Amino acid sequence: MRKLILAISMLAFAGSAAFADPIQERQAIMKERGKIAGQLSKVVKGETPYDAAAVLAALKALEANAEKFHANVDTLFPAGSDTGDTTAAPKIWDMAGFKAVEEKYLADVKAAAAAAPADVDAFKAGFNTIGGDCGTCHKTYRIKKG
């Protein structure tokens, strides 16, 4: 699991601000985010034993992912990328609202990583906040496929 988390962290820092296909790039970032969140969710559910170092590494990977998205949000959602193989809802192009939700997510991820939770109960509180941010964004800015 640690090797996977390290690999995800390295991928989060890799990449260019000039994306050949912004739809594919934002989907890749979200898939990466989903994998990391899925690992952390298993800890919250008790399916994976709590390991403070592994949780912190995953939170740091999530933070790197959120920072990459934040730094490139305008490039990831250029005009014309609202059609094609995308689940971005039309409301996402109200960029002020979308950016506010995205910035809250980034701040909450940074806070969870900075807290370096020493036990599962401390971790759950921060992770539940992050999960709430994900839910808010998905309900407002994502079209659910089939």
Disulfide bonds with the S-S distance in Angstrom:
none
